[in-house]
């Protein structure tokens, strides 16, 4: 028969199928602390330390500015609902502020860790 031959079925090659060997190799490099694995871990540590320093500075600036705010003009002697403003700020504003800074820190730290895992697995 000289008629048209059926074509073989096409096989689709996907990049994700080829990643398996590299993923295992990268995990091994991190686990065995090879030069590349150590660089990946050092990058994660630098990112986490940088985040902690930035969030600490933001917190120190926000809380450190409160005494300056109270010293300026008559804000320190202003009363809200019969309570002096410094006590209202310290009791009602500081704790939600610290909670918010902590929440931002935790989410950012988790994002750094997820980025590291994505990098280590890719």
Biopython code that builds the backbone (N, CA, C, O; Angstrom):
import numpy as np
from Bio.PDB.StructureBuilder import StructureBuilder

atoms = [
    (1, "UNK", "N", (0.816, -1.171, 0.000)),
    (1, "UNK", "CA", (0.000, 0.000, 0.000)),
    (1, "UNK", "C", (0.861, 1.236, 0.000)),
    (1, "UNK", "O", (1.766, 1.416, 0.816)),
    (2, "UNK", "N", (0.544, 2.052, -0.927)),
    (2, "UNK", "CA", (1.320, 3.282, -1.069)),
    (2, "UNK", "C", (0.539, 4.504, -0.634)),
    (2, "UNK", "O", (0.979, 5.636, -0.838)),
    (3, "UNK", "N", (-0.595, 4.285, -0.048)),
    (3, "UNK", "CA", (-1.446, 5.381, 0.405)),
    (3, "UNK", "C", (-0.818, 6.129, 1.586)),
    (3, "UNK", "O", (0.252, 5.765, 2.075)),
    (4, "UNK", "N", (-1.499, 7.168, 2.023)),
    (4, "UNK", "CA", (-0.949, 7.944, 3.136)),
    (4, "UNK", "C", (-0.836, 7.104, 4.399)),
    (4, "UNK", "O", (-1.764, 6.397, 4.794)),
    (5, "UNK", "N", (0.303, 7.206, 5.000)),
    (5, "UNK", "CA", (0.570, 6.492, 6.248)),
    (5, "UNK", "C", (0.002, 7.302, 7.423)),
    (5, "UNK", "O", (0.093, 8.529, 7.406)),
    (6, "UNK", "N", (-0.572, 6.658, 8.430)),
    (6, "UNK", "CA", (-1.055, 7.414, 9.597)),
    (6, "UNK", "C", (0.138, 7.994, 10.367)),
    (6, "UNK", "O", (1.166, 7.349, 10.573)),
    (7, "UNK", "N", (-0.061, 9.222, 10.768)),
    (7, "UNK", "CA", (1.000, 9.879, 11.534)),
    (7, "UNK", "C", (1.051, 9.316, 12.948)),
    (7, "UNK", "O", (0.024, 8.953, 13.522)),
    (8, "UNK", "N", (2.249, 9.247, 13.496)),
    (8, "UNK", "CA", (2.319, 8.811, 14.891)),
    (8, "UNK", "C", (1.700, 9.885, 15.789)),
    (8, "UNK", "O", (1.727, 11.073, 15.468)),
    (9, "UNK", "N", (1.157, 9.453, 16.890)),
    (9, "UNK", "CA", (0.513, 10.393, 17.818)),
    (9, "UNK", "C", (1.553, 11.401, 18.315)),
    (9, "UNK", "O", (2.687, 11.047, 18.637)),
    (10, "UNK", "N", (1.137, 12.645, 18.366)),
    (10, "UNK", "CA", (2.042, 13.686, 18.838)),
    (10, "UNK", "C", (2.189, 13.579, 20.346)),
    (10, "UNK", "O", (1.234, 13.310, 21.075)),
    (11, "UNK", "N", (3.393, 13.795, 20.777)),
    (11, "UNK", "CA", (3.648, 13.770, 22.205)),
    (11, "UNK", "C", (4.027, 15.181, 22.634)),
    (11, "UNK", "O", (4.935, 15.797, 22.074)),
    (12, "UNK", "N", (3.332, 15.664, 23.609)),
    (12, "UNK", "CA", (3.576, 17.021, 24.097)),
    (12, "UNK", "C", (4.627, 16.978, 25.197)),
    (12, "UNK", "O", (4.492, 16.239, 26.172)),
    (13, "UNK", "N", (5.672, 17.776, 25.029)),
    (13, "UNK", "CA", (6.736, 17.860, 26.025)),
    (13, "UNK", "C", (6.490, 19.107, 26.847)),
    (13, "UNK", "O", (6.419, 20.213, 26.310)),
    (14, "UNK", "N", (6.361, 18.929, 28.129)),
    (14, "UNK", "CA", (6.064, 20.029, 29.030)),
    (14, "UNK", "C", (7.287, 20.268, 29.901)),
    (14, "UNK", "O", (7.920, 19.328, 30.381)),
    (15, "UNK", "N", (7.605, 21.530, 30.093)),
    (15, "UNK", "CA", (8.777, 21.882, 30.893)),
    (15, "UNK", "C", (8.664, 21.330, 32.310)),
    (15, "UNK", "O", (9.675, 20.956, 32.905)),
    (16, "UNK", "N", (7.453, 21.274, 32.858)),
    (16, "UNK", "CA", (7.275, 20.802, 34.229)),
    (16, "UNK", "C", (7.717, 19.347, 34.378)),
    (16, "UNK", "O", (8.136, 18.940, 35.461)),
    (17, "UNK", "N", (7.628, 18.562, 33.310)),
    (17, "UNK", "CA", (8.060, 17.168, 33.396)),
    (17, "UNK", "C", (9.570, 17.064, 33.498)),
    (17, "UNK", "O", (10.095, 16.083, 34.024)),
    (18, "UNK", "N", (10.255, 18.050, 33.007)),
    (18, "UNK", "CA", (11.709, 18.010, 33.028)),
    (18, "UNK", "C", (12.283, 18.574, 34.319)),
    (18, "UNK", "O", (13.476, 18.418, 34.577)),
    (19, "UNK", "N", (11.466, 19.224, 35.131)),
    (19, "UNK", "CA", (11.969, 19.878, 36.335)),
    (19, "UNK", "C", (12.310, 18.911, 37.458)),
    (19, "UNK", "O", (13.026, 19.285, 38.386)),
    (20, "UNK", "N", (11.832, 17.715, 37.402)),
    (20, "UNK", "CA", (12.013, 16.777, 38.507)),
    (20, "UNK", "C", (13.460, 16.592, 38.923)),
    (20, "UNK", "O", (13.774, 16.610, 40.113)),
    (21, "UNK", "N", (14.338, 16.415, 37.956)),
    (21, "UNK", "CA", (15.740, 16.185, 38.291)),
    (21, "UNK", "C", (16.355, 17.415, 38.930)),
    (21, "UNK", "O", (17.135, 17.304, 39.876)),
    (22, "UNK", "N", (16.014, 18.571, 38.425)),
    (22, "UNK", "CA", (16.587, 19.791, 38.985)),
    (22, "UNK", "C", (16.044, 20.044, 40.385)),
    (22, "UNK", "O", (16.791, 20.479, 41.261)),
    (23, "UNK", "N", (14.756, 19.782, 40.616)),
    (23, "UNK", "CA", (14.146, 19.997, 41.925)),
    (23, "UNK", "C", (14.860, 19.141, 42.971)),
    (23, "UNK", "O", (15.198, 19.629, 44.050)),
    (24, "UNK", "N", (15.086, 17.878, 42.655)),
    (24, "UNK", "CA", (15.761, 16.993, 43.597)),
    (24, "UNK", "C", (17.181, 17.471, 43.815)),
    (24, "UNK", "O", (17.668, 17.457, 44.945)),
    (25, "UNK", "N", (17.852, 17.889, 42.765)),
    (25, "UNK", "CA", (19.239, 18.345, 42.878)),
    (25, "UNK", "C", (19.327, 19.595, 43.745)),
    (25, "UNK", "O", (20.247, 19.719, 44.554)),
    (26, "UNK", "N", (18.381, 20.525, 43.588)),
    (26, "UNK", "CA", (18.407, 21.748, 44.387)),
    (26, "UNK", "C", (18.135, 21.429, 45.853)),
    (26, "UNK", "O", (18.793, 21.979, 46.735)),
    (27, "UNK", "N", (17.180, 20.552, 46.122)),
    (27, "UNK", "CA", (16.919, 20.162, 47.511)),
    (27, "UNK", "C", (18.148, 19.504, 48.133)),
    (27, "UNK", "O", (18.469, 19.756, 49.295)),
    (28, "UNK", "N", (18.829, 18.667, 47.365)),
    (28, "UNK", "CA", (20.032, 18.011, 47.878)),
    (28, "UNK", "C", (21.103, 19.058, 48.167)),
    (28, "UNK", "O", (21.803, 18.971, 49.176)),
    (29, "UNK", "N", (21.231, 20.048, 47.281)),
    (29, "UNK", "CA", (22.236, 21.092, 47.499)),
    (29, "UNK", "C", (21.944, 21.881, 48.766)),
    (29, "UNK", "O", (22.865, 22.246, 49.497)),
    (30, "UNK", "N", (20.671, 22.147, 49.031)),
    (30, "UNK", "CA", (20.311, 22.862, 50.255)),
    (30, "UNK", "C", (20.548, 21.973, 51.466)),
    (30, "UNK", "O", (21.094, 22.425, 52.473)),
    (31, "UNK", "N", (20.141, 20.711, 51.375)),
    (31, "UNK", "CA", (20.279, 19.796, 52.515)),
    (31, "UNK", "C", (21.737, 19.509, 52.835)),
    (31, "UNK", "O", (22.112, 19.419, 54.004)),
    (32, "UNK", "N", (22.551, 19.367, 51.814)),
    (32, "UNK", "CA", (23.963, 19.051, 52.032)),
    (32, "UNK", "C", (24.828, 20.290, 52.210)),
    (32, "UNK", "O", (26.037, 20.184, 52.414)),
    (33, "UNK", "N", (24.209, 21.468, 52.134)),
    (33, "UNK", "CA", (24.926, 22.741, 52.300)),
    (33, "UNK", "C", (26.105, 22.862, 51.325)),
    (33, "UNK", "O", (27.213, 23.239, 51.707)),
    (34, "UNK", "N", (25.835, 22.533, 50.064)),
    (34, "UNK", "CA", (26.839, 22.787, 49.041)),
    (34, "UNK", "C", (26.953, 24.292, 48.853)),
    (34, "UNK", "O", (26.248, 25.051, 49.517)),
    (35, "UNK", "N", (27.809, 24.722, 47.981)),
    (35, "UNK", "CA", (28.015, 26.156, 47.757)),
    (35, "UNK", "C", (26.727, 26.843, 47.284)),
    (35, "UNK", "O", (26.397, 27.939, 47.737)),
    (36, "UNK", "N", (26.018, 26.198, 46.387)),
    (36, "UNK", "CA", (24.765, 26.771, 45.892)),
    (36, "UNK", "C", (23.698, 26.734, 46.984)),
    (36, "UNK", "O", (22.979, 27.715, 47.174)),
    (37, "UNK", "N", (23.587, 25.618, 47.703)),
    (37, "UNK", "CA", (22.617, 25.506, 48.786)),
    (37, "UNK", "C", (22.890, 26.512, 49.895)),
    (37, "UNK", "O", (21.965, 27.107, 50.447)),
    (38, "UNK", "N", (24.169, 26.698, 50.218)),
    (38, "UNK", "CA", (24.517, 27.679, 51.248)),
    (38, "UNK", "C", (24.162, 29.090, 50.794)),
    (38, "UNK", "O", (23.729, 29.911, 51.603)),
    (39, "UNK", "N", (24.342, 29.376, 49.506)),
    (39, "UNK", "CA", (23.983, 30.704, 48.990)),
    (39, "UNK", "C", (22.473, 30.925, 49.066)),
    (39, "UNK", "O", (22.024, 32.024, 49.390)),
    (40, "UNK", "N", (21.692, 29.889, 48.772)),
    (40, "UNK", "CA", (20.237, 30.004, 48.871)),
    (40, "UNK", "C", (19.803, 30.252, 50.315)),
    (40, "UNK", "O", (18.966, 31.116, 50.573)),
    (41, "UNK", "N", (20.368, 29.500, 51.248)),
    (41, "UNK", "CA", (20.014, 29.658, 52.657)),
    (41, "UNK", "C", (20.473, 31.022, 53.169)),
    (41, "UNK", "O", (19.751, 31.680, 53.919)),
    (42, "UNK", "N", (21.675, 31.449, 52.766)),
    (42, "UNK", "CA", (22.161, 32.776, 53.176)),
    (42, "UNK", "C", (21.253, 33.879, 52.657)),
    (42, "UNK", "O", (21.014, 34.868, 53.350)),
    (43, "UNK", "N", (20.749, 33.715, 51.445)),
    (43, "UNK", "CA", (19.810, 34.700, 50.898)),
    (43, "UNK", "C", (18.528, 34.773, 51.714)),
    (43, "UNK", "O", (18.002, 35.860, 51.953)),
    (44, "UNK", "N", (18.022, 33.614, 52.144)),
    (44, "UNK", "CA", (16.822, 33.595, 52.987)),
    (44, "UNK", "C", (17.101, 34.265, 54.325)),
    (44, "UNK", "O", (16.286, 35.048, 54.813)),
    (45, "UNK", "N", (18.235, 33.963, 54.910)),
    (45, "UNK", "CA", (18.577, 34.559, 56.209)),
    (45, "UNK", "C", (18.711, 36.071, 56.075)),
    (45, "UNK", "O", (18.210, 36.815, 56.918)),
    (46, "UNK", "N", (19.386, 36.533, 55.018)),
    (46, "UNK", "CA", (19.529, 37.983, 54.810)),
    (46, "UNK", "C", (18.177, 38.651, 54.629)),
    (46, "UNK", "O", (17.944, 39.740, 55.155)),
    (47, "UNK", "N", (17.285, 38.006, 53.889)),
    (47, "UNK", "CA", (15.950, 38.575, 53.680)),
    (47, "UNK", "C", (15.186, 38.662, 54.999)),
    (47, "UNK", "O", (14.527, 39.667, 55.267)),
    (48, "UNK", "N", (15.269, 37.618, 55.822)),
    (48, "UNK", "CA", (14.549, 37.617, 57.095)),
    (48, "UNK", "C", (15.141, 38.636, 58.072)),
    (48, "UNK", "O", (14.397, 39.323, 58.771)),
    (49, "UNK", "N", (16.458, 38.739, 58.126)),
    (49, "UNK", "CA", (17.087, 39.724, 59.017)),
    (49, "UNK", "C", (16.761, 41.138, 58.554)),
    (49, "UNK", "O", (16.462, 42.006, 59.374)),
    (50, "UNK", "N", (16.817, 41.373, 57.253)),
    (50, "UNK", "CA", (16.471, 42.690, 56.720)),
    (50, "UNK", "C", (15.039, 43.077, 57.044)),
    (50, "UNK", "O", (14.760, 44.221, 57.402)),
    (51, "UNK", "N", (14.131, 42.111, 56.917)),
    (51, "UNK", "CA", (12.737, 42.358, 57.258)),
    (51, "UNK", "C", (12.596, 42.687, 58.740)),
    (51, "UNK", "O", (11.881, 43.622, 59.100)),
    (52, "UNK", "N", (13.265, 41.935, 59.594)),
    (52, "UNK", "CA", (13.177, 42.176, 61.038)),
    (52, "UNK", "C", (13.733, 43.551, 61.400)),
    (52, "UNK", "O", (13.159, 44.251, 62.234)),
    (53, "UNK", "N", (14.840, 43.938, 60.784)),
    (53, "UNK", "CA", (15.426, 45.252, 61.073)),
    (53, "UNK", "C", (14.490, 46.363, 60.607)),
    (53, "UNK", "O", (14.270, 47.333, 61.333)),
    (54, "UNK", "N", (13.939, 46.230, 59.406)),
    (54, "UNK", "CA", (13.019, 47.257, 58.907)),
    (54, "UNK", "C", (11.790, 47.391, 59.797)),
    (54, "UNK", "O", (11.389, 48.503, 60.140)),
    (55, "UNK", "N", (11.194, 46.267, 60.171)),
    (55, "UNK", "CA", (10.005, 46.329, 61.003)),
    (55, "UNK", "C", (10.336, 46.860, 62.402)),
    (55, "UNK", "O", (9.529, 47.572, 62.999)),
    (56, "UNK", "N", (11.507, 46.520, 62.922)),
    (56, "UNK", "CA", (11.932, 47.057, 64.211)),
    (56, "UNK", "C", (12.125, 48.557, 64.161)),
    (56, "UNK", "O", (11.751, 49.269, 65.093)),
    (57, "UNK", "N", (12.710, 49.041, 63.070)),
    (57, "UNK", "CA", (12.900, 50.491, 62.919)),
    (57, "UNK", "C", (11.558, 51.219, 62.793)),
    (57, "UNK", "O", (11.366, 52.285, 63.377)),
    (58, "UNK", "N", (10.645, 50.643, 62.037)),
    (58, "UNK", "CA", (9.322, 51.262, 61.902)),
    (58, "UNK", "C", (8.637, 51.337, 63.263)),
    (58, "UNK", "O", (8.060, 52.363, 63.622)),
    (59, "UNK", "N", (8.705, 50.251, 64.007)),
    (59, "UNK", "CA", (8.079, 50.227, 65.335)),
    (59, "UNK", "C", (8.740, 51.228, 66.267)),
    (59, "UNK", "O", (8.054, 51.956, 66.985)),
    (60, "UNK", "N", (10.071, 51.271, 66.263)),
    (60, "UNK", "CA", (10.786, 52.210, 67.136)),
    (60, "UNK", "C", (10.472, 53.658, 66.761)),
    (60, "UNK", "O", (10.308, 54.506, 67.637)),
    (61, "UNK", "N", (10.390, 53.937, 65.467)),
    (61, "UNK", "CA", (10.061, 55.302, 65.053)),
    (61, "UNK", "C", (8.641, 55.692, 65.452)),
    (61, "UNK", "O", (8.405, 56.802, 65.928)),
    (62, "UNK", "N", (7.707, 54.779, 65.259)),
    (62, "UNK", "CA", (6.317, 55.091, 65.615)),
    (62, "UNK", "C", (6.148, 55.267, 67.123)),
    (62, "UNK", "O", (5.518, 56.223, 67.575)),
    (63, "UNK", "N", (6.706, 54.351, 67.888)),
    (63, "UNK", "CA", (6.556, 54.457, 69.341)),
    (63, "UNK", "C", (7.456, 55.540, 69.927)),
    (63, "UNK", "O", (7.102, 56.178, 70.918)),
    (64, "UNK", "N", (8.615, 55.746, 69.315)),
    (64, "UNK", "CA", (9.528, 56.787, 69.795)),
    (64, "UNK", "C", (9.024, 58.185, 69.512)),
    (64, "UNK", "O", (9.435, 59.143, 70.166)),
    (65, "UNK", "N", (8.138, 58.307, 68.546)),
    (65, "UNK", "CA", (7.604, 59.633, 68.226)),
    (65, "UNK", "C", (6.492, 60.064, 69.189)),
    (65, "UNK", "O", (6.131, 61.240, 69.232)),
    (66, "UNK", "N", (5.958, 59.132, 69.948)),
    (66, "UNK", "CA", (4.881, 59.479, 70.873)),
    (66, "UNK", "C", (5.307, 60.506, 71.929)),
    (66, "UNK", "O", (4.567, 61.467, 72.140)),
    (67, "UNK", "N", (6.446, 60.363, 72.600)),
    (67, "UNK", "CA", (6.837, 61.397, 73.561)),
    (67, "UNK", "C", (7.009, 62.768, 72.915)),
    (67, "UNK", "O", (6.685, 63.786, 73.527)),
    (68, "UNK", "N", (7.519, 62.801, 71.679)),
    (68, "UNK", "CA", (7.644, 64.081, 70.970)),
    (68, "UNK", "C", (6.268, 64.663, 70.675)),
    (68, "UNK", "O", (6.061, 65.873, 70.768)),
    (69, "UNK", "N", (5.339, 63.798, 70.321)),
    (69, "UNK", "CA", (3.970, 64.243, 70.052)),
    (69, "UNK", "C", (3.332, 64.826, 71.305)),
    (69, "UNK", "O", (2.613, 65.823, 71.233)),
    (70, "UNK", "N", (3.591, 64.211, 72.445)),
    (70, "UNK", "CA", (3.011, 64.689, 73.692)),
    (70, "UNK", "C", (3.662, 65.997, 74.155)),
    (70, "UNK", "O", (3.009, 66.820, 74.797)),
    (71, "UNK", "N", (4.926, 66.185, 73.836)),
    (71, "UNK", "CA", (5.643, 67.382, 74.280)),
    (71, "UNK", "C", (5.278, 68.605, 73.451)),
    (71, "UNK", "O", (5.391, 69.735, 73.927)),
    (72, "UNK", "N", (4.839, 68.388, 72.214)),
    (72, "UNK", "CA", (4.521, 69.507, 71.329)),
    (72, "UNK", "C", (3.190, 70.124, 71.745)),
    (72, "UNK", "O", (2.187, 69.431, 71.917)),
    (73, "UNK", "N", (3.208, 71.423, 71.899)),
    (73, "UNK", "CA", (1.982, 72.160, 72.197)),
    (73, "UNK", "C", (1.275, 71.640, 73.430)),
    (73, "UNK", "O", (1.912, 71.321, 74.434)),
    (74, "UNK", "N", (-0.010, 71.558, 73.355)),
    (74, "UNK", "CA", (-0.800, 71.129, 74.494)),
    (74, "UNK", "C", (-1.370, 69.741, 74.330)),
    (74, "UNK", "O", (-2.334, 69.394, 75.013)),
    (75, "UNK", "N", (-0.802, 68.924, 73.438)),
    (75, "UNK", "CA", (-1.344, 67.581, 73.214)),
    (75, "UNK", "C", (-1.229, 66.701, 74.453)),
    (75, "UNK", "O", (-2.066, 65.827, 74.678)),
    (76, "UNK", "N", (-0.193, 66.932, 75.255)),
    (76, "UNK", "CA", (-0.014, 66.112, 76.448)),
    (76, "UNK", "C", (-1.068, 66.368, 77.499)),
    (76, "UNK", "O", (-1.341, 65.501, 78.329)),
    (77, "UNK", "N", (-1.659, 67.536, 77.475)),
    (77, "UNK", "CA", (-2.665, 67.852, 78.494)),
    (77, "UNK", "C", (-4.091, 67.811, 77.945)),
    (77, "UNK", "O", (-5.042, 68.088, 78.676)),
    (78, "UNK", "N", (-4.246, 67.473, 76.688)),
    (78, "UNK", "CA", (-5.573, 67.373, 76.083)),
    (78, "UNK", "C", (-6.301, 66.147, 76.637)),
    (78, "UNK", "O", (-5.705, 65.084, 76.807)),
    (79, "UNK", "N", (-7.568, 66.305, 76.908)),
    (79, "UNK", "CA", (-8.359, 65.200, 77.456)),
    (79, "UNK", "C", (-9.387, 64.743, 76.430)),
    (79, "UNK", "O", (-9.992, 65.550, 75.724)),
    (80, "UNK", "N", (-9.569, 63.422, 76.365)),
    (80, "UNK", "CA", (-10.573, 62.798, 75.505)),
    (80, "UNK", "C", (-11.437, 61.926, 76.414)),
    (80, "UNK", "O", (-10.941, 60.994, 77.046)),
    (81, "UNK", "N", (-12.737, 62.236, 76.474)),
    (81, "UNK", "CA", (-13.659, 61.518, 77.355)),
    (81, "UNK", "C", (-13.183, 61.542, 78.804)),
    (81, "UNK", "O", (-13.393, 60.582, 79.546)),
    (82, "UNK", "N", (-12.556, 62.617, 79.198)),
    (82, "UNK", "CA", (-12.086, 62.776, 80.567)),
    (82, "UNK", "C", (-10.758, 62.098, 80.850)),
    (82, "UNK", "O", (-10.283, 62.115, 81.986)),
    (83, "UNK", "N", (-10.157, 61.505, 79.839)),
    (83, "UNK", "CA", (-8.867, 60.830, 80.002)),
    (83, "UNK", "C", (-7.845, 61.592, 79.169)),
    (83, "UNK", "O", (-8.117, 61.988, 78.036)),
    (84, "UNK", "N", (-6.665, 61.793, 79.751)),
    (84, "UNK", "CA", (-5.643, 62.539, 79.008)),
    (84, "UNK", "C", (-5.227, 61.785, 77.750)),
    (84, "UNK", "O", (-5.154, 60.556, 77.751)),
    (85, "UNK", "N", (-4.959, 62.516, 76.690)),
    (85, "UNK", "CA", (-4.650, 61.952, 75.373)),
    (85, "UNK", "C", (-3.481, 60.966, 75.392)),
    (85, "UNK", "O", (-3.572, 59.934, 74.727)),
    (86, "UNK", "N", (-2.387, 61.225, 76.118)),
    (86, "UNK", "CA", (-1.312, 60.223, 76.118)),
    (86, "UNK", "C", (-1.776, 58.848, 76.600)),
    (86, "UNK", "O", (-1.346, 57.831, 76.056)),
    (87, "UNK", "N", (-2.636, 58.802, 77.603)),
    (87, "UNK", "CA", (-3.125, 57.517, 78.088)),
    (87, "UNK", "C", (-4.050, 56.853, 77.077)),
    (87, "UNK", "O", (-4.046, 55.630, 76.937)),
    (88, "UNK", "N", (-4.830, 57.645, 76.385)),
    (88, "UNK", "CA", (-5.707, 57.078, 75.353)),
    (88, "UNK", "C", (-4.867, 56.474, 74.236)),
    (88, "UNK", "O", (-5.144, 55.365, 73.779)),
    (89, "UNK", "N", (-3.842, 57.200, 73.795)),
    (89, "UNK", "CA", (-2.982, 56.684, 72.724)),
    (89, "UNK", "C", (-2.216, 55.446, 73.175)),
    (89, "UNK", "O", (-2.103, 54.472, 72.431)),
    (90, "UNK", "N", (-1.693, 55.489, 74.396)),
    (90, "UNK", "CA", (-0.937, 54.338, 74.883)),
    (90, "UNK", "C", (-1.833, 53.125, 75.117)),
    (90, "UNK", "O", (-1.399, 51.992, 74.910)),
    (91, "UNK", "N", (-3.058, 53.344, 75.538)),
    (91, "UNK", "CA", (-3.944, 52.224, 75.831)),
    (91, "UNK", "C", (-4.746, 51.725, 74.656)),
    (91, "UNK", "O", (-5.062, 50.538, 74.586)),
    (92, "UNK", "N", (-5.084, 52.600, 73.734)),
    (92, "UNK", "CA", (-5.996, 52.210, 72.666)),
    (92, "UNK", "C", (-5.357, 52.162, 71.293)),
    (92, "UNK", "O", (-5.900, 51.524, 70.391)),
    (93, "UNK", "N", (-4.227, 52.812, 71.105)),
    (93, "UNK", "CA", (-3.633, 52.880, 69.771)),
    (93, "UNK", "C", (-2.375, 52.021, 69.661)),
    (93, "UNK", "O", (-2.122, 51.418, 68.618)),
    (94, "UNK", "N", (-1.598, 51.965, 70.723)),
    (94, "UNK", "CA", (-0.314, 51.265, 70.646)),
    (94, "UNK", "C", (-0.500, 49.769, 70.423)),
    (94, "UNK", "O", (0.204, 49.190, 69.596)),
    (95, "UNK", "N", (-1.399, 49.144, 71.115)),
    (95, "UNK", "CA", (-1.565, 47.689, 70.981)),
    (95, "UNK", "C", (-2.071, 47.276, 69.601)),
    (95, "UNK", "O", (-1.535, 46.325, 69.033)),
    (96, "UNK", "N", (-3.070, 47.941, 69.039)),
    (96, "UNK", "CA", (-3.430, 47.599, 67.655)),
    (96, "UNK", "C", (-2.288, 47.885, 66.670)),
    (96, "UNK", "O", (-2.111, 47.162, 65.689)),
    (97, "UNK", "N", (-1.520, 48.941, 66.939)),
    (97, "UNK", "CA", (-0.359, 49.241, 66.088)),
    (97, "UNK", "C", (0.649, 48.095, 66.146)),
    (97, "UNK", "O", (1.132, 47.636, 65.110)),
    (98, "UNK", "N", (0.965, 47.633, 67.355)),
    (98, "UNK", "CA", (1.910, 46.519, 67.499)),
    (98, "UNK", "C", (1.354, 45.241, 66.865)),
    (98, "UNK", "O", (2.103, 44.477, 66.256)),
    (99, "UNK", "N", (0.068, 45.009, 67.002)),
    (99, "UNK", "CA", (-0.553, 43.846, 66.376)),
    (99, "UNK", "C", (-0.433, 43.932, 64.855)),
    (99, "UNK", "O", (-0.117, 42.945, 64.191)),
    (100, "UNK", "N", (-0.688, 45.115, 64.314)),
    (100, "UNK", "CA", (-0.578, 45.297, 62.865)),
    (100, "UNK", "C", (0.839, 45.112, 62.358)),
    (100, "UNK", "O", (1.048, 44.481, 61.322)),
    (101, "UNK", "N", (1.812, 45.652, 63.071)),
    (101, "UNK", "CA", (3.213, 45.486, 62.674)),
    (101, "UNK", "C", (3.591, 44.004, 62.742)),
    (101, "UNK", "O", (4.280, 43.495, 61.859)),
    (102, "UNK", "N", (3.140, 43.318, 63.789)),
    (102, "UNK", "CA", (3.424, 41.889, 63.905)),
    (102, "UNK", "C", (2.780, 41.086, 62.794)),
    (102, "UNK", "O", (3.389, 40.156, 62.264)),
    (103, "UNK", "N", (1.563, 41.434, 62.438)),
    (103, "UNK", "CA", (0.863, 40.740, 61.360)),
    (103, "UNK", "C", (1.577, 40.947, 60.020)),
    (103, "UNK", "O", (1.753, 40.005, 59.247)),
    (104, "UNK", "N", (1.976, 42.169, 59.763)),
    (104, "UNK", "CA", (2.721, 42.458, 58.528)),
    (104, "UNK", "C", (4.039, 41.698, 58.517)),
    (104, "UNK", "O", (4.445, 41.162, 57.486)),
    (105, "UNK", "N", (4.707, 41.654, 59.670)),
    (105, "UNK", "CA", (5.979, 40.933, 59.754)),
    (105, "UNK", "C", (5.798, 39.448, 59.470)),
    (105, "UNK", "O", (6.565, 38.867, 58.703)),
    (106, "UNK", "N", (4.803, 38.836, 60.075)),
    (106, "UNK", "CA", (4.589, 37.396, 59.887)),
    (106, "UNK", "C", (4.244, 37.094, 58.431)),
    (106, "UNK", "O", (4.776, 36.146, 57.853)),
    (107, "UNK", "N", (3.369, 37.884, 57.839)),
    (107, "UNK", "CA", (3.006, 37.645, 56.432)),
    (107, "UNK", "C", (4.200, 37.836, 55.505)),
    (107, "UNK", "O", (4.382, 37.067, 54.561)),
    (108, "UNK", "N", (5.005, 38.844, 55.766)),
    (108, "UNK", "CA", (6.186, 39.082, 54.932)),
    (108, "UNK", "C", (7.219, 37.980, 55.121)),
    (108, "UNK", "O", (7.848, 37.555, 54.151)),
    (109, "UNK", "N", (7.406, 37.512, 56.350)),
    (109, "UNK", "CA", (8.352, 36.425, 56.603)),
    (109, "UNK", "C", (7.890, 35.143, 55.912)),
    (109, "UNK", "O", (8.704, 34.413, 55.347)),
    (110, "UNK", "N", (6.588, 34.870, 55.956)),
    (110, "UNK", "CA", (6.062, 33.694, 55.260)),
    (110, "UNK", "C", (6.233, 33.825, 53.756)),
    (110, "UNK", "O", (6.516, 32.841, 53.073)),
    (111, "UNK", "N", (6.061, 35.042, 53.234)),
    (111, "UNK", "CA", (6.266, 35.253, 51.798)),
    (111, "UNK", "C", (7.735, 35.001, 51.436)),
    (111, "UNK", "O", (8.022, 34.394, 50.405)),
    (112, "UNK", "N", (8.664, 35.465, 52.281)),
    (112, "UNK", "CA", (10.083, 35.194, 52.040)),
    (112, "UNK", "C", (10.362, 33.697, 52.026)),
    (112, "UNK", "O", (11.099, 33.207, 51.171)),
    (113, "UNK", "N", (9.774, 32.972, 52.972)),
    (113, "UNK", "CA", (9.985, 31.530, 53.030)),
    (113, "UNK", "C", (9.370, 30.830, 51.820)),
    (113, "UNK", "O", (9.960, 29.894, 51.281)),
    (114, "UNK", "N", (8.194, 31.276, 51.393)),
    (114, "UNK", "CA", (7.578, 30.666, 50.212)),
    (114, "UNK", "C", (8.385, 30.961, 48.958)),
    (114, "UNK", "O", (8.512, 30.101, 48.087)),
    (115, "UNK", "N", (8.934, 32.171, 48.855)),
    (115, "UNK", "CA", (9.806, 32.491, 47.719)),
    (115, "UNK", "C", (11.035, 31.601, 47.724)),
    (115, "UNK", "O", (11.479, 31.136, 46.674)),
    (116, "UNK", "N", (11.586, 31.364, 48.913)),
    (116, "UNK", "CA", (12.749, 30.469, 49.028)),
    (116, "UNK", "C", (12.384, 29.058, 48.590)),
    (116, "UNK", "O", (13.130, 28.424, 47.844)),
    (117, "UNK", "N", (11.235, 28.565, 49.051)),
    (117, "UNK", "CA", (10.823, 27.228, 48.654)),
    (117, "UNK", "C", (10.574, 27.136, 47.158)),
    (117, "UNK", "O", (10.933, 26.140, 46.530)),
    (118, "UNK", "N", (9.965, 28.163, 46.582)),
    (118, "UNK", "CA", (9.751, 28.166, 45.135)),
    (118, "UNK", "C", (11.077, 28.161, 44.395)),
    (118, "UNK", "O", (11.229, 27.479, 43.382)),
    (119, "UNK", "N", (12.027, 28.917, 44.899)),
    (119, "UNK", "CA", (13.354, 28.957, 44.268)),
    (119, "UNK", "C", (14.071, 27.642, 44.419)),
    (119, "UNK", "O", (14.736, 27.184, 43.489)),
    (120, "UNK", "N", (13.948, 27.029, 45.576)),
    (120, "UNK", "CA", (14.616, 25.752, 45.809)),
    (120, "UNK", "C", (13.977, 24.619, 45.020)),
    (120, "UNK", "O", (14.652, 23.658, 44.653)),
    (121, "UNK", "N", (12.681, 24.729, 44.758)),
    (121, "UNK", "CA", (12.002, 23.656, 44.037)),
    (121, "UNK", "C", (12.058, 23.832, 42.533)),
    (121, "UNK", "O", (11.883, 22.861, 41.798)),
    (122, "UNK", "N", (12.297, 25.050, 42.053)),
    (122, "UNK", "CA", (12.325, 25.272, 40.603)),
    (122, "UNK", "C", (13.637, 24.951, 40.003)),
    (122, "UNK", "O", (13.813, 25.087, 38.792)),
]
sb = StructureBuilder()
sb.init_structure("model")
sb.init_model(0)
sb.init_chain("A")
sb.init_seg("    ")
for serial, (resi, resn, name, xyz) in enumerate(atoms, 1):
    if name == "N":
        sb.init_residue(resn, " ", resi, " ")
    sb.init_atom(name, np.array(xyz, "f"), 0.0, 1.0, " ", f" {name:<3s}", serial, name[0])
structure = sb.get_structure()
